Amino acid sequence: MKKVKLFGFLGAFIAPEIKLDLPDKINKNIILSVLTEQYPMHQTEFLQCNVAVNQVYIFDEEVDSRNIEEIAIIPPVSGG
């Protein structure tokens, strides 16, 4: 199980931190897919998020989940 931090409205609606069971090789799409399976009511919101692993944004590249200390799900932000 990996620690996943949820920021912004996702942290407020779900929890600031959750745990996910992930395969050994992951990328952004895999992480978001696992989140969507567990929280289907937030699928639209998850698909707009960026994902950071160990404080580095990831996209299509594969990451070995055994080396992950932290995953952050970062929704789009707006300011005024």
C-alpha atoms as one frame of an Amber mdcrd trajectory, in Angstrom:
protein
   0.000   0.000   0.000   1.307   3.415  -0.971   0.546   6.701   0.721  -1.296
   9.109  -1.572  -1.852  12.750  -0.663  -4.904  14.451  -2.131  -4.776  18.215
  -2.461  -7.387  20.895  -3.033 -11.038  19.947  -3.217 -10.183  16.229  -3.501
  -8.509  16.315  -0.098 -11.551  18.073   1.314 -14.130  15.703  -0.224 -12.312
  12.363   0.127  -9.465  12.690   2.663  -6.139  14.515   2.795  -4.336  11.167
   2.656  -5.335   7.688   1.489  -3.550   4.392   0.767  -3.598   2.603  -2.588
  -2.546  -0.873  -3.623  -0.564  -0.374  -6.850   1.217  -2.686  -9.298   5.034
  -2.677  -9.442   5.212  -0.571 -12.620   3.009   2.501 -12.725   2.530   5.780
 -14.554   0.105   8.678 -14.244  -2.714   6.885 -16.072  -2.426   3.755 -13.936
  -2.549   5.756 -10.697  -5.570   7.750 -11.876  -7.274   4.559 -13.050  -6.857
   2.931  -9.621  -8.213   6.080  -7.962 -11.193   6.123 -10.315 -11.963   2.478
  -9.509 -12.035   3.271  -5.788 -13.787   6.634  -6.075 -15.877   6.477  -9.289
 -17.929   9.532  -8.347 -14.772  11.664  -8.785 -13.654  10.257 -12.153 -14.024
  13.580 -13.982 -11.991  15.410 -11.343  -9.207  12.783 -11.245  -8.751  12.931
 -15.014  -7.915  16.659 -14.743  -5.218  16.148 -12.094  -1.450  16.072 -12.236
   0.433  13.342 -10.405   3.719  13.770  -8.544   5.821  10.862  -7.309   8.464
  11.677  -4.705   7.859  15.367  -5.493   8.440  15.002  -9.268   5.589  15.224
 -11.792   5.100  12.070 -13.847   3.241  11.557 -17.095   3.654   8.569 -19.449
   6.964   7.294 -18.087   6.872   4.151 -15.969   7.966   4.323 -12.348   8.810
   1.405 -10.068   6.255   1.668  -7.280   8.575  -0.179  -4.885  10.772   2.959
  -4.824   7.938   5.381  -4.096   7.714   7.143  -0.774   4.910   9.542  -1.652
   2.343  10.151  -4.364   0.545  13.480  -4.659  -2.635  14.074  -6.637  -2.783
  17.739  -7.590  -5.993  19.125  -9.093  -6.042  22.236 -11.267  -6.075  25.439
  -9.278  -7.467  28.860  -9.986  -6.871  32.127  -8.316  -8.304  35.529  -8.208
